Amino acid sequence: MTQHPLCFVLMPFGEKNTRDGRLINFDLVYDKIIAPAIVAAGLEPLRADHEMVDGVIHKPMFERLVLCPYAVADLTTANPNVFYELGVRHAAKAASTALIFAKDHCADMPFDVRPLRGLPYSLDQRGLPCRVDEDVTRLRDRLLAARQQAVDSPLYQMVEGYPDPHEVKTDTFRSRVAYSAKMKERLKQARKQGLAALQAVEDALAGKIGGLPDVEGGVMIDLLLSYRALEAWQPMVGLIAEMARPLAESLLVQQQLAFALNRAGDSDRAEQVLLGLIAQHGPASETLGLLGRVYKDRWAAAVQAGEECEARGALGKAVDTYLRGFECDWRDAYPGINALTLMELRDPEDTRREQLMPVVRYAVERRIASGQAGYWDYATRLELAVVMRDARTAQQAMENALAEARDPWNLKSTLANLVALQAARAQRGEPHAWLEAIIGTLARRAGVAAAQAVT
């Protein structure tokens, strides 16, 4: 069954009195106007009051406010909960929040929100919807327009440079997101103990009231990345299937779903997920980097199967996709170095290498100079040094990378690229003893034989 994007509804519930004493049945407003309009716009409604626990806005509520791609806020009666939630939403999302209010109650709204572009709906003297078809159509059209991503948050419209442009990368998630220190430590210890220990943590979380969908997002993401650290691709896919939909459909989680699917051998579905993310969120360096990896793996499989035409096509597609990713964000050297490496593997070599090389070098050196470098930054410097045939820098970068390495799959990924470069150069009669030594060191640390590395 096709799942539609979620639309979170912020509104009063039940029957509420206006300032002039008139009673409005907000449940009927939802049932007759809001929900049908959302469905007609190709979205799925999720009502805010269904997420309340004794009137307290708890973590799942915040996650839904931040993660749901669309929202409708009913400002009628100036309900304080709704306005608080709207403030959170406007701070988190630049676009796709539709505002509505009962037509004869605009005066109830505070001064600060009156300039916002709200959509009125009609009620009769009993406080019941009275022009249902007209109001449903207008709200549907507003939501369809919101899908074009026009900015509607006053923060994004009026505050230059808002928000912080530096997005949270997957590999820095644990250090950037606050949640239970006790749970962080529990997951850390479980990673050391192995897959069974992680699955025991998941089972314990699933057994709590509300199950996995009500577990706070930070814990679920850490559990997901813990499975990734152990190369447990199918458990990653299974965990995402059990997450609350707003979290499961978030950009970061969908990127990790595609990553896991590709590593598990389902490249077609991985490609479908990533192309869907590009269609919904636009091109991004991380998304395109993951898509480039899908095509690179197809190239490797075609080479192994002796399918030369398929291999050349997949290799070209991988190079172009990595290049697109690097062009999305010149600061992110990961897709750039992958493009460079694959360019050398083409026959003949891609002439764009000479232009791209200094740009990638500048990107990675600035990242390292920032003082925030991690494994992938030093691994990129290592791979770039190999591409540039700089043995001394390659050795130093390898030492730095090994000091930062946390997960074996990181090393295996770097190792596979270096093995591919070594093989291509050997075919051209260009052996490098120093490269063989680096490959041997990485292989020992990763716990694999160099010959087992798969690009």
N, C-alpha and C positions, 0 to 999 in steps of 0.2 A: 504494500500500500504506500502511495506517495505521501511523504510528509511535507507540509507547507511551512514556510517561515512563521515563527511565532510572533504574535502581536500581544503585548502585555497591556492590560487594561487597568488604569488607575482611576478609581471612582468610589464614591460612597456606596454603601450597600443597604438593602432593606428600605424602609420608609424614613425619610428625613424631612424636617420642617425648614422652610426658608425663613428669612428675616421677617417677612410679613405674615408668617404663620401658615402659609400654604404647605400642604403635604405633597411630597414627590415620591413616587415609587421607583427607586433606582434599579431595582431588580428587573422591572418591566422595561425600563430604558435600555438596560443591557440586553435583555432577551429580544426586544422588538427592533431596536435600532443598531446598537453597537455590534453585537455578535453577528447578525446577518450581514452588516456592511463589511466587517473584517473577512468573513468567509467569501463574500462576493469579490473581494479584492485579491483572492487567492492566498489568504493568510489563515492562520489558526489562532483563535482567541484564547488567552490565558488571563483569567481575572485576578486582580491583585488581592481582593479580600479573601480569596480561597487560600492564600499563602499566609494569613495572619494567625498568630498564636497568642490568644489573650490580649489582642490589641498591640502586640509588640512587633516592630519591624525587625526580623531576625535575618541571619546571613543569607538563607535562600532567597529572601525578598530582595536584598541588595544585588545578588547575582542575577536575578531576573531583570531588575531595573537596568543593569549594566549590559547584560549579554543579549537580551531579546532584540532582534534586529528592528522591530517596529513597536510602537506604543500608541495608545489612545488615552488621554487624560481628560476626565470630565470635571470641570472646575466649578460646577454649580454648587451653591451653598458655601463656597470657599472653605471646603473641608480641610483642616490642617494636615491630616495625614496625606491627602492627595497632593497638597502643595509641597510638603516635605519630599515626597517621592518624586514629584516633578522636578524639584531642584536637583536631586541626585541624578535624575535622568538627563537633564540639560547639561550638567557638568560632565557626564560620561559620554554622551552621544551628540554628535554635531547635527545629525539629521534624523528624519523618519519618526518624529513624535507629533501626532495630530492632537490638537486641543479642541474640545467641544464644550458647550454650556447650554443650559435651558434658555430659550429666546428671551423671556421676560425677566430674567434674573441676572442680567449683566451687571447691574449696580451692586450685586453682592460681592463681586470680585474685587480684590485689593487693587490699589492704584498701579502697583508695579507690573501686574500682568495684563492690564487692560490694553496696552499697545500690541500685545502678542496676537497673532492672527488666528483667532478661534472661530469655530464653526457652530452656529446656533442650531438647536433643534426645537421642535414645537411640542408643547404640552397643552392639554385642555384644562378646564377649571378644577378638575379632580386630580391634577398632577400626573396624568397618564399620557403616553405618546398619542398624538392625534394626526400627524402627517407622516406616517411611517414610511411609505414608499419614497416620498421626496427626500426625507432625511437619510434614509439608508443609501440612496443613490448619491447624495452629496458627500456623505462620509466615505463611501466606497471610492469615489473619484479623488477625494483628498488623500486617501491611503495609496491609491495607484500613483498619484503624483509624488507621494513621499518615496516611492520606490525608485525615483530618479535621483535620490540622494541630495536634493537641494537643502542647504543648511537652514535649520529652523531653530537651533539653540541660540538664545541671545548671547551667551558666553562666547560661543564660537564666532558669532557675527560681529561682536563689538570689542572683544579683547584681542588685540593683535598678538599673534604668536601662541595663543592658547590652543591646545594644552601643550605640555612638554612634548616636543617632537620625537623624543627617543622612545621607541616602542620597547616593550619588555620581550626580550628574546627567550626562546624556550630554555636555553641552557643557563639563564640567569634567574629563572623563575623562583627557585627555592630561596635565593637570597633577597628577593624583592617583595615577596608576598608574606604577610604576617599571618600566622595561625599557631595553633598549640605547639609550644616547644616540646611538650611531652610526646606529641604525635610525631613531630619531626624526628626526635631521637628514636622512637619506636620503629619508624620506617628505615632510618639509617642502619639500625641493628639488623632489621629483617633483610635488608639488601646484602649485608655481610653473610647472613646465614643461608641465603639462597631462595630459590623460587617457592619452595613449600612454605617458608616463613612469610613471604609476601602474600601468598594466597590465604594463609591463616589470618593475616591482618584484614584482607578484603572480606573474608567470611565473617569476621567479628564486626566489621562496620556494617555489613549487610544485615546482620542480626539485630541491629539497633532499631528503635521505633522510627518508622519512616523509610528505613532501608537506605541503600546507596544514593538514591536521588536527593535525600535530605542531608547528606554529608557535605560539609562545607567545601567549597571549590578548591581551596588551597591543598587540603588533604587529598582530594581526588587526583589533582594534577601531580602531586608528589608521588602518589602511588603509581600513577601512569608512567612517570619518568623512572621510577624504581624498576618497573617491569622492563622498560627500555634498557636500563643499565645491564640487566641480565639477559638481554636479547630474547625476551619472552614476547614474541610478536603476537601470537594468538591471544594470550591473556590481555595484552593491550587492547586489541580489538574488542574482546569480550567486555572489558571494563567500560569502555566508551559506550557500548550498547546499554549499559546499566546506569549511566549517568543521567542526571536531570537534563532534559532536552536543551534548555538554554546554555548549559555548560557544554554539553556534547556537541552542539552546533556552533560553538565559538570558533574563531579563526585558529587559535593555538591548538585546540583539541582536534579539529579537523585536519590540520597539518600533520599532527602526530598520528592520526588514523591513517592518512595516506602513507606516511613513512612506514608504519607497521605493516600495512597491507602489501606494500612493495617488497619489504624484506621477507614477508611470509610467502611471496611468490604470486600474489594476486595483483600484477601490474596494471591490468585493465581497470580494475576497480579503483586502484590508487590514482591512475590518470584521471578517471572520471571525477573523483573527489577534488583533485587539485584544479581541474578545469572549471569545476563548479565554484570553487573559491575565487578564482580569477574573475569569473563572470559576476559574482556577487560583491566582492570587495575590491576588485581591480588588481592589476599585477603588483606583486611585492617580491622583494629579493628572496625571502625565505621560501615562499610558495613556489616560485620559479626554480629555485635551487633544488627543491624536492622533486619537481617535475623533471628537471634535467637529469636527476639521478635515475628516475624511472626509465628514461630513454637510454641512459648510459648502460643500465643493466640489460636492457634489450639488445644493445649493441654487443655486450659481452656474451650474451647467450647465443646470438647469431654467429659470432666468431667461433665459439666453441662448437657450434653445429655445422660449421663450414658453409654457412649461407652468406656469401660475399655481398650480394646486392642488398640484402636486408641489413647486413652489418653497416655498410656505407650509409644507407639511409638513416638508420638509427643514430649513428655517430654524428652525422650532420645535424640531425634534429636536437641531439643533446647539446652540441656546441652552441647552436643558435638560442636554445632555451636558457642555458647558463648565461650567455651574453645578455639576454633580455633581463635576467635577474640582476646582473651586475649594473646594468644601466638604470635600473629602478632605484638603486641606492649605492653610489660609488664608495660609500664608507664600508660596505659589507663585501669584504674581499673573497668570501667563500665561493660564490658562483663565478667570480672572476678567475680564481686559480683553477677551478675545474674546467672552465672554458680553455684556459691556456694549456693545461695538460692534454686535453683531448685534441686540441689543435695540432700538437706535436705528433699525435698518433694517427692523424689523417695522412693519406698518401695521394698526392704530395702534401707536405705540411701546409697548414693554413697561413697565408701571408699576413693575416691580421695580427699574428702573434707579436710582431715587433712593436706595433702601436699599442697593444693592450698591456704588454709586460710592465712598462714603467708606471702605468696607472694602478695596476694591481699592487705593485711594490709600494707605491706611495700610500695606498689605502691601508695595507697591513702594517706598515711602519708607523703610521699615525695612530693606529689602534693600539699598538704595543707601547708607543710613547705616552699614551693616555694614562698608563698605570692600571688599566682594567683588563689586561690581556689574560686570556685563558688558553686552554689546550688548542682550540681550533685556530687561534691567532698564530701560535708558534708552529702548529702543523702547516698552516698556510705559508709561513715564512720558509719552513723546511722544503715544502714542495716547490715553492718558487725558486729557491736556491738550486734545487735539482734541475728545474727547467732551464735556469740560467747557467748551469754547470759550474756552480760556485761551491766547491767542496767544503771550504772552511766555514762559510755561513751555514751550510746544510748541517754540518756536525754540531755547531752551536745551537741551531734551532731545534735539532733533535733532542739535545740535552734539556733544553727549556720545555719542550713538549712533553717529554717523559716525566718531568717534575710536576706537570699539571695534569697528567693523564689520570682519569678516574675510572673509566669504563673500558673494558676490553674492546668493545665494538668500535670505539673511537680509533684506537690503534690499528685495528683491522682495516678500517676504511682508508686511512692514510697509507698503510702498507700496500693495499691493493693498487692504489694509484702509482706508487713508486715501482712496484713490480711490473706494471704495464709499461711504464717509461723505460725500465731496464730492458724489457723484452724487445721493445721497438728499436732501441739503440743497438742492441746486440744483433738484430737483423740487418742493421745498416753498417755493421762492423765497427761499432763504437762502444766497446765495453768500458765500464768504470769500476775499478776495484773499490773505490771509496763508496760508491752507491751500493755495491753488494754488501759492504760492511754495515752500512746504515740499515739496509733491509734486514740483515741478520739480527741486528740489535732489536729492531722493532718486533720482529717475529718472535724472538725469545720472550720479550716483555708481554706480547699479546697471547703467548701460549700456543702459537701455531707454527707450522713449518712454512717457510717463505713460499714454497711451491703450492701450498694450499690457499694462498691469498686469491680471492676472486674479486675482480674489478666490479 
